[in-house]
Amino acid sequence: GEQVEQRPPHLSVREGDSAIIICTYTDSATAYFSWYKQEAGAGLQLLMSVLSNVDRKEEQGLTVLLNKKDKRLSLNLTAAHPGDSAVYFCAVRSGSFNKLTFGAGTRLAVCP
Amino acid sequence: NAGVIQTPRHKVTGKGQEATLWCEPISGHSAVFWYRQTIVQGLEFLTYFRNQAPIDDSGMPKERFSAQMPNQSHSTLKIQSTQPQDSAVYLCASSSGTGNGEQYFGPGTRLTVL
């Protein structure tokens, strides 16, 4: 089955710096890619999702890049601020109504 | 739109007791998913329903776990004879039948089995 690896597990950046999180997946049939944010004691907040026909998507200080050849997905938080401190998960699925397969998560700390 | 609602937020049970977790999907969403989150295993898929019908339960433990969706407004996850290893956060998500099928999550139920 699908396997997703996410790195780094922990990331600490200074306020205003960029933070980059990378996921790799194994199933070439994977067609839907999402990033979620989880704050302490809360559920998963959908940040952004892209389809396999999209290479790059930018929204509100977030950039998602998709490299289908290398089966790699990345999330770039530009100009991070302390409110971005949370755990971030990538999630992939092969079909519109299929289950999500998650990465292990990245704990991001943004220091003032 | 209240989002996905899960109750209770926290549940503590003794070993061997039964636990029932509730999920109310976003109104109008046709699919409901259940996931489990632990420190060791991370986020794992359990089961999902579409238009109230069970579609995929490949992640459900074979014994003691069951899920139902008796109507379009709620789904339940029942764990019989709970064991300490069932302690986890159980997350419910719902998805509409349009667009890219993004899944929106509830706040989760933290189950602690003593």
gemmi code that builds the backbone of each chain (N, CA, C; Angstrom):
import gemmi

chains = {
    "A": [
        ("GLY", (0.813, -1.200, 0.000), (0.000, 0.000, 0.000), (0.848, 1.251, 0.000)),
        ("GLU", (0.166, 2.366, -0.095), (0.836, 3.672, -0.124), (1.653, 3.889, 1.147)),
        ("GLN", (2.836, 4.445, 0.975), (3.655, 4.831, 2.114), (4.089, 6.278, 1.919)),
        ("VAL", (4.040, 7.024, 2.991), (4.407, 8.443, 2.936), (5.466, 8.712, 3.990)),
        ("GLU", (6.547, 9.305, 3.572), (7.605, 9.698, 4.503), (7.649, 11.223, 4.553)),
        ("GLN", (7.782, 11.744, 5.746), (7.768, 13.189, 5.948), (9.004, 13.588, 6.735)),
        ("ARG", (9.606, 14.696, 6.332), (10.768, 15.184, 7.045), (10.843, 16.700, 6.995)),
        ("PRO", (11.422, 17.362, 7.978), (12.014, 16.755, 9.161), (10.934, 16.504, 10.218)),
        ("PRO", (11.208, 15.707, 11.212), (10.230, 15.506, 12.279), (10.090, 16.734, 13.176)),
        ("HIS", (11.167, 17.485, 13.304), (11.144, 18.704, 14.109), (11.832, 19.809, 13.318)),
        ("LEU", (11.290, 21.015, 13.451), (11.850, 22.150, 12.728), (11.670, 23.398, 13.572)),
        ("SER", (12.756, 24.103, 13.763), (12.707, 25.342, 14.527), (13.249, 26.470, 13.656)),
        ("VAL", (12.489, 27.536, 13.514), (12.915, 28.675, 12.708), (12.640, 29.951, 13.492)),
        ("ARG", (13.295, 31.011, 13.057), (13.061, 32.310, 13.661), (11.908, 33.000, 12.923)),
        ("GLU", (11.243, 33.845, 13.650), (10.142, 34.597, 13.062), (10.615, 35.343, 11.824)),
        ("GLY", (9.856, 35.223, 10.734), (10.219, 35.876, 9.487), (10.970, 34.984, 8.518)),
        ("ASP", (11.520, 33.890, 9.029), (12.220, 32.946, 8.157), (11.235, 32.017, 7.454)),
        ("SER", (11.744, 31.282, 6.467), (10.941, 30.273, 5.780), (11.088, 28.921, 6.465)),
        ("ALA", (10.051, 28.127, 6.359), (10.072, 26.754, 6.879), (9.617, 25.836, 5.758)),
        ("ILE", (10.397, 24.809, 5.496), (10.079, 23.892, 4.400), (9.936, 22.479, 4.943)),
        ("ILE", (8.839, 21.850, 4.583), (8.545, 20.476, 4.988), (8.357, 19.655, 3.713)),
        ("ILE", (8.929, 18.459, 3.705), (8.918, 17.638, 2.499), (8.309, 16.268, 2.778)),
        ("CYS", (7.522, 15.800, 1.835), (6.967, 14.447, 1.897), (7.268, 13.718, 0.600)),
        ("THR", (7.552, 12.453, 0.717), (7.667, 11.593, -0.455), (6.652, 10.463, -0.333)),
        ("TYR", (6.129, 10.044, -1.465), (5.121, 8.994, -1.472), (5.529, 7.916, -2.471)),
        ("THR", (4.861, 6.782, -2.423), (5.314, 5.645, -3.222), (4.377, 5.291, -4.386)),
        ("ASP", (3.097, 5.575, -4.247), (2.125, 5.120, -5.243), (1.984, 6.140, -6.372)),
        ("SER", (2.361, 5.751, -7.570), (2.288, 6.676, -8.706), (0.844, 7.023, -9.071)),
        ("ALA", (-0.126, 6.264, -8.569), (-1.534, 6.559, -8.845), (-2.097, 7.643, -7.926)),
        ("THR", (-1.296, 8.073, -6.969), (-1.747, 9.113, -6.044), (-2.093, 10.376, -6.809)),
        ("ALA", (-3.282, 10.906, -6.542), (-3.761, 12.022, -7.353), (-4.146, 13.250, -6.549)),
        ("TYR", (-4.287, 13.085, -5.221), (-4.735, 14.198, -4.401), (-3.754, 14.387, -3.258)),
        ("PHE", (-3.385, 15.639, -3.023), (-2.342, 15.931, -2.037), (-2.820, 17.077, -1.152)),
        ("SER", (-2.674, 16.886, 0.161), (-3.156, 17.899, 1.099), (-2.142, 18.138, 2.199)),
        ("TRP", (-2.249, 19.312, 2.779), (-1.475, 19.654, 3.973), (-2.439, 20.075, 5.067)),
        ("TYR", (-2.193, 19.539, 6.275), (-3.010, 19.853, 7.425), (-2.139, 20.419, 8.535)),
        ("LYS", (-2.752, 21.242, 9.375), (-2.093, 21.824, 10.547), (-2.848, 21.365, 11.782)),
        ("GLN", (-2.112, 20.925, 12.790), (-2.750, 20.509, 14.038), (-2.147, 21.262, 15.205)),
        ("GLU", (-2.959, 22.055, 15.846), (-2.532, 22.749, 17.053), (-2.842, 21.873, 18.256)),
        ("ALA", (-2.220, 22.185, 19.356), (-2.325, 21.351, 20.562), (-3.782, 21.148, 20.954)),
        ("GLY", (-4.169, 19.886, 21.132), (-5.513, 19.566, 21.585), (-6.608, 19.773, 20.568)),
        ("ALA", (-6.246, 19.991, 19.324), (-7.243, 20.281, 18.294), (-7.204, 19.229, 17.191)),
        ("GLY", (-8.196, 19.294, 16.325), (-8.226, 18.406, 15.175), (-7.315, 18.918, 14.074)),
        ("LEU", (-7.494, 18.389, 12.897), (-6.663, 18.748, 11.754), (-7.342, 19.843, 10.942)),
        ("GLN", (-6.600, 20.911, 10.712), (-7.104, 22.017, 9.908), (-6.533, 21.914, 8.503)),
        ("LEU", (-7.412, 21.818, 7.512), (-6.949, 21.747, 6.128), (-6.348, 23.081, 5.711)),
        ("LEU", (-5.075, 23.031, 5.272), (-4.403, 24.237, 4.818), (-4.547, 24.434, 3.324)),
        ("MET", (-4.233, 23.384, 2.580), (-4.241, 23.495, 1.146), (-4.254, 22.107, 0.538)),
        ("SER", (-4.914, 21.981, -0.587), (-4.882, 20.716, -1.310), (-4.633, 20.997, -2.785)),
        ("VAL", (-3.957, 20.063, -3.435), (-3.682, 20.184, -4.862), (-3.958, 18.851, -5.546)),
        ("LEU", (-4.277, 18.960, -6.819), (-4.431, 17.762, -7.632), (-3.116, 17.462, -8.333)),
        ("SER", (-3.030, 16.294, -8.919), (-1.779, 15.860, -9.539), (-1.434, 16.653, -10.792)),
        ("ASN", (-2.374, 17.411, -11.333), (-2.083, 18.199, -12.526), (-1.572, 19.602, -12.189)),
        ("VAL", (-1.304, 19.823, -10.909), (-0.804, 21.122, -10.445), (0.616, 20.941, -9.941)),
        ("ASP", (1.537, 21.785, -10.377), (2.916, 21.700, -9.923), (3.198, 22.651, -8.762)),
        ("ARG", (2.438, 23.751, -8.720), (2.710, 24.778, -7.722), (1.410, 25.496, -7.389)),
        ("LYS", (1.228, 25.742, -6.096), (0.050, 26.495, -5.658), (0.449, 27.358, -4.486)),
        ("GLU", (0.024, 28.624, -4.534), (0.355, 29.568, -3.472), (-0.918, 30.143, -2.898)),
        ("GLU", (-0.992, 30.213, -1.580), (-2.137, 30.810, -0.896), (-1.679, 31.350, 0.437)),
        ("GLN", (-1.890, 32.634, 0.656), (-1.728, 33.238, 1.974), (-0.436, 32.835, 2.676)),
        ("GLY", (0.664, 33.043, 2.003), (1.957, 32.795, 2.621), (2.407, 31.348, 2.604)),
        ("LEU", (1.605, 30.482, 1.982), (1.962, 29.073, 1.867), (2.184, 28.733, 0.390)),
        ("THR", (3.220, 27.919, 0.137), (3.480, 27.449, -1.215), (3.606, 25.932, -1.188)),
        ("VAL", (2.827, 25.279, -2.020), (2.907, 23.832, -2.160), (3.512, 23.526, -3.528)),
        ("LEU", (4.543, 22.692, -3.523), (5.169, 22.241, -4.758), (4.979, 20.742, -4.887)),
        ("LEU", (4.668, 20.299, -6.112), (4.471, 18.881, -6.371), (5.395, 18.460, -7.506)),
        ("ASN", (6.250, 17.489, -7.228), (7.148, 16.921, -8.228), (6.729, 15.467, -8.431)),
        ("LYS", (5.942, 15.229, -9.469), (5.395, 13.885, -9.672), (6.465, 12.901, -10.103)),
        ("LYS", (7.456, 13.388, -10.776), (8.532, 12.502, -11.242), (9.261, 11.889, -10.047)),
        ("ASP", (9.536, 12.739, -9.062), (10.247, 12.268, -7.877), (9.295, 11.838, -6.775)),
        ("LYS", (7.995, 11.955, -7.018), (6.976, 11.643, -6.005), (7.277, 12.402, -4.716)),
        ("ARG", (7.396, 13.714, -4.856), (7.740, 14.557, -3.726), (6.793, 15.745, -3.655)),
        ("LEU", (6.386, 16.042, -2.446), (5.459, 17.133, -2.153), (6.093, 17.997, -1.074)),
        ("SER", (6.028, 19.297, -1.237), (6.614, 20.154, -0.203), (5.673, 21.290, 0.167)),
        ("LEU", (5.852, 21.746, 1.393), (5.101, 22.897, 1.909), (6.122, 23.919, 2.370)),
        ("ASN", (5.997, 25.119, 1.879), (6.896, 26.202, 2.263), (6.074, 27.293, 2.942)),
        ("LEU", (6.388, 27.527, 4.214), (5.760, 28.641, 4.923), (6.723, 29.819, 4.824)),
        ("THR", (6.351, 30.819, 4.066), (7.212, 31.988, 3.931), (6.909, 32.952, 5.073)),
        ("ALA", (7.973, 33.566, 5.593), (7.808, 34.548, 6.661), (6.984, 33.993, 7.813)),
        ("ALA", (7.482, 32.903, 8.398), (6.754, 32.253, 9.486), (6.621, 33.181, 10.688)),
        ("HIS", (5.511, 33.029, 11.416), (5.304, 33.791, 12.648), (4.917, 32.829, 13.759)),
        ("PRO", (5.000, 33.274, 15.006), (4.761, 32.355, 16.134), (3.437, 31.610, 16.056)),
        ("GLY", (2.421, 32.211, 15.460), (1.133, 31.534, 15.312), (1.175, 30.334, 14.383)),
        ("ASP", (2.250, 30.187, 13.646), (2.408, 29.019, 12.767), (2.937, 27.804, 13.523)),
        ("SER", (3.323, 27.994, 14.756), (3.844, 26.877, 15.550), (2.750, 25.830, 15.743)),
        ("ALA", (3.017, 24.627, 15.290), (2.022, 23.545, 15.306), (2.686, 22.308, 14.715)),
        ("VAL", (1.892, 21.229, 14.589), (2.355, 20.041, 13.882), (1.691, 20.038, 12.503)),
        ("TYR", (2.479, 19.811, 11.483), (1.995, 19.815, 10.108), (2.073, 18.399, 9.532)),
        ("PHE", (1.012, 18.025, 8.839), (0.941, 16.704, 8.228), (0.670, 16.837, 6.733)),
        ("CYS", (1.380, 16.043, 5.943), (0.964, 15.865, 4.562), (0.042, 14.652, 4.514)),
        ("ALA", (-0.833, 14.642, 3.539), (-1.775, 13.545, 3.390), (-2.055, 13.348, 1.910)),
        ("VAL", (-2.100, 12.101, 1.487), (-2.324, 11.807, 0.071), (-3.431, 10.785, -0.075)),
        ("ARG", (-4.058, 10.784, -1.256), (-5.047, 9.747, -1.561), (-5.095, 9.554, -3.065)),
        ("SER", (-5.557, 8.388, -3.473), (-5.532, 8.067, -4.895), (-6.833, 8.411, -5.590)),
        ("GLY", (-7.913, 8.519, -4.825), (-9.194, 8.790, -5.455), (-9.955, 9.860, -4.716)),
        ("SER", (-11.003, 10.341, -5.330), (-11.767, 11.444, -4.764), (-12.360, 11.106, -3.407)),
        ("PHE", (-12.766, 9.870, -3.211), (-13.376, 9.487, -1.934), (-12.558, 8.452, -1.198)),
        ("ASN", (-11.290, 8.357, -1.506), (-10.461, 7.367, -0.835), (-9.942, 7.872, 0.498)),
        ("LYS", (-9.445, 6.931, 1.270), (-8.862, 7.250, 2.561), (-7.580, 8.049, 2.363)),
        ("LEU", (-7.261, 8.835, 3.383), (-6.013, 9.573, 3.406), (-4.910, 8.716, 4.018)),
        ("THR", (-3.721, 8.819, 3.442), (-2.522, 8.253, 4.053), (-1.651, 9.428, 4.470)),
        ("PHE", (-1.282, 9.456, 5.745), (-0.597, 10.605, 6.322), (0.897, 10.369, 6.471)),
        ("GLY", (1.646, 11.469, 6.406), (3.008, 11.455, 6.871), (3.023, 11.453, 8.391)),
        ("ALA", (4.216, 11.303, 8.970), (4.342, 11.183, 10.427), (4.242, 12.525, 11.141)),
        ("GLY", (4.289, 13.616, 10.378), (4.144, 14.939, 10.980), (5.473, 15.637, 11.205)),
        ("THR", (5.399, 16.969, 11.178), (6.550, 17.823, 11.473), (6.131, 18.823, 12.535)),
        ("ARG", (6.835, 18.806, 13.649), (6.546, 19.773, 14.706), (7.355, 21.028, 14.437)),
        ("LEU", (6.657, 22.107, 14.113), (7.298, 23.377, 13.786), (7.217, 24.332, 14.959)),
        ("ALA", (8.354, 24.883, 15.317), (8.412, 25.926, 16.347), (8.951, 27.192, 15.704)),
        ("VAL", (8.196, 28.273, 15.831), (8.632, 29.564, 15.305), (8.951, 30.460, 16.492)),
        ("CYS", (10.209, 30.829, 16.585), (10.670, 31.598, 17.743), (10.685, 33.088, 17.416)),
        ("PRO", (10.214, 33.905, 18.357), (10.201, 35.360, 18.121), (11.610, 35.912, 17.992)),
    ],
    "B": [
        ("ASN", (-22.026, 27.314, 9.738), (-21.522, 25.954, 9.587), (-20.669, 25.611, 10.799)),
        ("ALA", (-21.103, 24.641, 11.580), (-20.412, 24.326, 12.821), (-19.227, 23.422, 12.588)),
        ("GLY", (-19.011, 22.951, 11.390), (-17.940, 22.015, 11.159), (-18.333, 20.625, 11.636)),
        ("VAL", (-17.377, 19.717, 11.615), (-17.617, 18.364, 12.099), (-17.649, 18.390, 13.625)),
        ("ILE", (-18.665, 17.774, 14.185), (-18.824, 17.759, 15.632), (-18.561, 16.356, 16.154)),
        ("GLN", (-17.735, 16.274, 17.174), (-17.452, 14.984, 17.803), (-17.737, 15.072, 19.293)),
        ("THR", (-18.405, 14.055, 19.791), (-18.683, 13.978, 21.223), (-18.471, 12.565, 21.721)),
        ("PRO", (-18.011, 12.383, 22.970), (-17.510, 13.440, 23.831), (-16.122, 13.886, 23.380)),
        ("ARG", (-15.592, 14.939, 23.921), (-14.229, 15.353, 23.594), (-13.217, 14.485, 24.332)),
        ("HIS", (-13.585, 14.069, 25.524), (-12.717, 13.206, 26.310), (-13.563, 12.095, 26.910)),
        ("LYS", (-12.999, 10.894, 26.924), (-13.696, 9.771, 27.552), (-12.674, 8.900, 28.247)),
        ("VAL", (-12.970, 8.572, 29.494), (-12.121, 7.686, 30.278), (-12.932, 6.438, 30.599)),
        ("THR", (-12.400, 5.283, 30.267), (-13.097, 4.038, 30.562), (-12.156, 3.097, 31.298)),
        ("GLY", (-12.746, 2.172, 31.998), (-11.968, 1.121, 32.631), (-11.776, -0.023, 31.648)),
        ("LYS", (-10.731, -0.753, 31.835), (-10.457, -1.900, 30.968), (-11.658, -2.844, 30.953)),
        ("GLY", (-12.083, -3.240, 29.759), (-13.209, -4.150, 29.636), (-14.549, -3.468, 29.411)),
        ("GLN", (-14.591, -2.162, 29.605), (-15.842, -1.440, 29.389), (-16.022, -1.093, 27.916)),
        ("GLU", (-17.222, -0.641, 27.585), (-17.545, -0.272, 26.217), (-17.435, 1.229, 26.049)),
        ("ALA", (-17.009, 1.676, 24.872), (-16.947, 3.105, 24.577), (-17.627, 3.361, 23.242)),
        ("THR", (-18.485, 4.371, 23.222), (-19.152, 4.772, 21.979), (-18.817, 6.218, 21.683)),
        ("LEU", (-18.291, 6.440, 20.506), (-17.889, 7.772, 20.082), (-18.823, 8.241, 18.964)),
        ("TRP", (-19.171, 9.538, 19.015), (-20.155, 10.079, 18.078), (-19.523, 11.113, 17.151)),
        ("CYS", (-20.036, 11.128, 15.941), (-19.572, 12.105, 14.969), (-20.767, 12.644, 14.184)),
        ("GLU", (-20.837, 13.960, 14.091), (-21.851, 14.606, 13.258), (-21.130, 15.295, 12.106)),
        ("PRO", (-21.318, 14.838, 10.879), (-20.592, 15.434, 9.750), (-21.147, 16.809, 9.387)),
        ("ILE", (-20.407, 17.504, 8.588), (-20.876, 18.785, 8.062), (-22.148, 18.533, 7.251)),
        ("SER", (-23.143, 19.366, 7.472), (-24.423, 19.192, 6.801), (-24.233, 19.167, 5.283)),
        ("GLY", (-24.811, 18.138, 4.668), (-24.718, 18.011, 3.227), (-23.560, 17.170, 2.735)),
        ("HIS", (-22.628, 16.847, 3.620), (-21.511, 15.994, 3.219), (-21.964, 14.542, 3.158)),
        ("SER", (-21.497, 13.837, 2.120), (-21.985, 12.485, 1.884), (-21.036, 11.395, 2.373)),
        ("ALA", (-19.824, 11.768, 2.761), (-18.857, 10.755, 3.202), (-18.353, 11.078, 4.597)),
        ("VAL", (-18.220, 10.037, 5.418), (-17.691, 10.169, 6.771), (-16.555, 9.175, 6.941)),
        ("PHE", (-15.436, 9.686, 7.469), (-14.230, 8.878, 7.673), (-13.883, 8.866, 9.160)),
        ("TRP", (-13.350, 7.749, 9.626), (-12.826, 7.637, 10.983), (-11.341, 7.316, 10.917)),
        ("TYR", (-10.546, 8.039, 11.731), (-9.109, 7.817, 11.852), (-8.759, 7.734, 13.338)),
        ("ARG", (-7.611, 7.137, 13.591), (-7.104, 7.039, 14.960), (-5.696, 7.628, 14.980)),
        ("GLN", (-5.411, 8.386, 16.039), (-4.097, 9.028, 16.151), (-3.440, 8.629, 17.458)),
        ("THR", (-2.256, 8.061, 17.355), (-1.445, 7.743, 18.520), (-0.037, 8.258, 18.286)),
        ("ILE", (0.700, 8.394, 19.388), (2.091, 8.849, 19.272), (2.908, 7.850, 18.470)),
        ("VAL", (2.683, 6.568, 18.730), (3.525, 5.529, 18.122), (3.150, 5.294, 16.658)),
        ("GLN", (1.861, 5.183, 16.362), (1.427, 4.807, 15.010), (1.071, 6.001, 14.137)),
        ("GLY", (0.958, 7.177, 14.745), (0.558, 8.336, 13.956), (-0.910, 8.284, 13.599)),
        ("LEU", (-1.256, 8.812, 12.435), (-2.640, 8.867, 11.971), (-2.938, 7.653, 11.099)),
        ("GLU", (-3.943, 6.881, 11.526), (-4.297, 5.659, 10.813), (-5.764, 5.697, 10.410)),
        ("PHE", (-6.033, 5.289, 9.201), (-7.407, 5.165, 8.719), (-8.082, 3.961, 9.370)),
        ("LEU", (-9.343, 4.136, 9.730), (-10.101, 3.015, 10.281), (-11.177, 2.543, 9.304)),
        ("THR", (-12.113, 3.462, 8.962), (-13.242, 3.057, 8.142), (-13.907, 4.278, 7.527)),
        ("TYR", (-14.741, 4.043, 6.477), (-15.508, 5.165, 5.988), (-16.815, 4.748, 5.353)),
        ("PHE", (-17.737, 5.701, 5.369), (-19.083, 5.536, 4.838), (-19.312, 6.558, 3.737)),
        ("ARG", (-20.085, 6.164, 2.750), (-20.509, 7.106, 1.736), (-22.003, 6.925, 1.546)),
        ("ASN", (-22.734, 8.028, 1.636), (-24.197, 7.959, 1.593), (-24.710, 6.898, 2.574)),
        ("GLN", (-24.112, 6.893, 3.746), (-24.474, 6.021, 4.881), (-24.052, 4.572, 4.701)),
        ("ALA", (-23.576, 4.177, 3.526), (-23.192, 2.790, 3.305), (-21.714, 2.609, 3.644)),
        ("PRO", (-21.377, 1.503, 4.334), (-19.966, 1.222, 4.605), (-19.238, 0.895, 3.312)),
        ("ILE", (-18.115, 1.582, 3.084), (-17.375, 1.414, 1.833), (-16.048, 0.693, 2.050)),
        ("ASP", (-15.333, 1.091, 3.081), (-13.994, 0.544, 3.303), (-13.759, 0.479, 4.802)),
        ("ASP", (-13.609, -0.713, 5.333), (-13.300, -0.856, 6.770), (-11.964, -1.570, 6.946)),
        ("SER", (-11.091, -1.394, 5.990), (-9.824, -2.130, 5.990), (-8.916, -1.779, 7.163)),
        ("GLY", (-9.131, -0.646, 7.797), (-8.288, -0.247, 8.911), (-8.844, -0.607, 10.271)),
        ("MET", (-10.022, -1.153, 10.293), (-10.665, -1.483, 11.572), (-10.061, -2.758, 12.163)),
        ("PRO", (-9.702, -2.724, 13.430), (-9.306, -3.977, 14.092), (-10.425, -4.993, 13.950)),
        ("LYS", (-10.057, -6.252, 13.762), (-11.051, -7.277, 13.436), (-11.996, -7.556, 14.575)),
        ("GLU", (-11.530, -7.343, 15.766), (-12.379, -7.635, 16.921), (-12.638, -6.359, 17.706)),
        ("ARG", (-13.752, -6.307, 18.325), (-14.154, -5.295, 19.313), (-14.526, -3.943, 18.716)),
        ("PHE", (-14.121, -3.637, 17.501), (-14.424, -2.342, 16.887), (-15.559, -2.494, 15.873)),
        ("SER", (-16.493, -1.550, 15.920), (-17.550, -1.514, 14.914), (-17.954, -0.062, 14.682)),
        ("ALA", (-18.458, 0.213, 13.504), (-18.902, 1.569, 13.167), (-20.222, 1.485, 12.421)),
        ("GLN", (-21.024, 2.505, 12.646), (-22.324, 2.557, 11.978), (-22.603, 3.986, 11.536)),
        ("MET", (-23.500, 4.083, 10.572), (-23.993, 5.405, 10.184), (-25.495, 5.258, 9.924)),
        ("PRO", (-26.281, 5.318, 10.982), (-27.715, 5.056, 10.862), (-28.484, 6.111, 10.087)),
        ("ASN", (-27.960, 7.323, 10.037), (-28.584, 8.365, 9.225), (-27.526, 9.344, 8.755)),
        ("GLN", (-27.897, 10.266, 7.906), (-26.890, 11.142, 7.285), (-26.324, 12.172, 8.253)),
        ("SER", (-26.891, 12.251, 9.457), (-26.432, 13.286, 10.377), (-25.517, 12.772, 11.471)),
        ("HIS", (-25.295, 11.475, 11.569), (-24.321, 11.037, 12.547), (-23.808, 9.636, 12.282)),
        ("SER", (-22.604, 9.430, 12.790), (-21.948, 8.127, 12.725), (-21.410, 7.810, 14.113)),
        ("THR", (-21.338, 6.531, 14.438), (-20.791, 6.116, 15.724), (-19.678, 5.106, 15.522)),
        ("LEU", (-18.721, 5.165, 16.413), (-17.649, 4.180, 16.489), (-17.738, 3.549, 17.865)),
        ("LYS", (-17.923, 2.252, 17.892), (-18.084, 1.554, 19.161), (-16.911, 0.620, 19.370)),
        ("ILE", (-16.379, 0.668, 20.591), (-15.285, -0.228, 20.967), (-15.762, -1.042, 22.161)),
        ("GLN", (-15.841, -2.325, 21.971), (-16.267, -3.208, 23.059), (-15.049, -3.721, 23.820)),
        ("SER", (-15.262, -3.984, 25.095), (-14.196, -4.530, 25.947), (-12.886, -3.770, 25.725)),
        ("THR", (-12.923, -2.478, 26.009), (-11.760, -1.626, 25.727), (-10.504, -2.112, 26.452)),
        ("GLN", (-9.380, -1.923, 25.782), (-8.082, -2.302, 26.302), (-7.188, -1.061, 26.346)),
        ("PRO", (-6.166, -1.047, 27.198), (-5.290, 0.123, 27.276), (-4.708, 0.534, 25.922)),
        ("GLN", (-4.455, -0.424, 25.052), (-3.878, -0.093, 23.745), (-4.871, 0.599, 22.810)),
        ("ASP", (-6.153, 0.666, 23.233), (-7.140, 1.417, 22.451), (-7.068, 2.915, 22.748)),
        ("SER", (-6.314, 3.282, 23.764), (-6.172, 4.704, 24.111), (-5.577, 5.452, 22.923)),
        ("ALA", (-6.269, 6.498, 22.506), (-5.868, 7.240, 21.313), (-6.807, 8.425, 21.165)),
        ("VAL", (-6.504, 9.266, 20.194), (-7.456, 10.284, 19.761), (-8.137, 9.754, 18.508)),
        ("TYR", (-9.464, 9.716, 18.553), (-10.233, 9.225, 17.415), (-10.798, 10.429, 16.677)),
        ("LEU", (-10.443, 10.518, 15.407), (-10.812, 11.670, 14.592), (-11.829, 11.264, 13.536)),
        ("CYS", (-12.813, 12.105, 13.377), (-13.830, 11.917, 12.348), (-13.671, 13.016, 11.315)),
        ("ALA", (-13.853, 12.695, 10.063), (-13.787, 13.684, 8.995), (-14.968, 13.482, 8.057)),
        ("SER", (-15.394, 14.562, 7.415), (-16.442, 14.413, 6.410), (-16.014, 15.084, 5.121)),
        ("SER", (-16.640, 14.651, 4.046), (-16.281, 15.124, 2.721), (-17.548, 15.253, 1.885)),
        ("SER", (-17.577, 16.263, 1.048), (-18.741, 16.459, 0.187), (-18.595, 15.612, -1.076)),
        ("GLY", (-19.628, 15.568, -1.878), (-19.579, 14.803, -3.114), (-19.133, 15.617, -4.300)),
        ("THR", (-18.645, 16.833, -4.042), (-18.243, 17.702, -5.138), (-16.821, 18.183, -4.920)),
        ("GLY", (-16.276, 18.847, -5.905), (-14.926, 19.382, -5.772), (-13.894, 18.272, -5.705)),
        ("ASN", (-12.847, 18.525, -4.968), (-11.749, 17.569, -4.883), (-11.924, 16.554, -3.765)),
        ("GLY", (-13.028, 16.607, -3.095), (-13.276, 15.646, -2.032), (-12.426, 15.855, -0.800)),
        ("GLU", (-12.078, 17.114, -0.522), (-11.266, 17.366, 0.671), (-11.988, 16.875, 1.918)),
        ("GLN", (-11.202, 16.395, 2.853), (-11.757, 15.903, 4.111), (-11.541, 16.946, 5.200)),
        ("TYR", (-12.612, 17.241, 5.915), (-12.594, 18.214, 6.993), (-12.784, 17.473, 8.310)),
        ("PHE", (-11.903, 17.773, 9.251), (-11.844, 17.005, 10.484), (-12.543, 17.693, 11.643)),
        ("GLY", (-13.063, 16.854, 12.531), (-13.569, 17.326, 13.805), (-12.429, 17.453, 14.809)),
        ("PRO", (-12.747, 17.889, 16.037), (-11.712, 18.109, 17.054), (-11.172, 16.827, 17.668)),
        ("GLY", (-11.857, 15.715, 17.416), (-11.397, 14.443, 17.955), (-11.968, 14.115, 19.325)),
        ("THR", (-11.954, 12.825, 19.631), (-12.295, 12.331, 20.971), (-11.067, 11.640, 21.533)),
        ("ARG", (-10.613, 12.130, 22.680), (-9.472, 11.489, 23.331), (-9.999, 10.391, 24.242)),
        ("LEU", (-9.694, 9.156, 23.903), (-10.118, 7.999, 24.701), (-8.951, 7.520, 25.537)),
        ("THR", (-9.186, 7.409, 26.833), (-8.184, 6.897, 27.747), (-8.761, 5.657, 28.424)),
        ("VAL", (-8.079, 4.535, 28.274), (-8.518, 3.285, 28.893), (-7.564, 2.968, 30.032)),
        ("LEU", (-8.117, 2.935, 31.233), (-7.273, 2.717, 32.408), (-7.054, 1.239, 32.686)),
    ],
}
model = gemmi.Model(1)
for chain_id, residues in chains.items():
    chain = gemmi.Chain(chain_id)
    for i, (resn, *xyz) in enumerate(residues, 1):
        res = gemmi.Residue()
        res.name, res.seqid = resn, gemmi.SeqId(i, " ")
        for name, pos in zip(("N", "CA", "C"), xyz):
            atom = gemmi.Atom()
            atom.name, atom.element = name, gemmi.Element(name[0])
            atom.pos, atom.b_iso = gemmi.Position(*pos), 0.0
            res.add_atom(atom)
        chain.add_residue(res)
    model.add_chain(chain)
structure = gemmi.Structure()
structure.add_model(model)
structure.setup_entities()
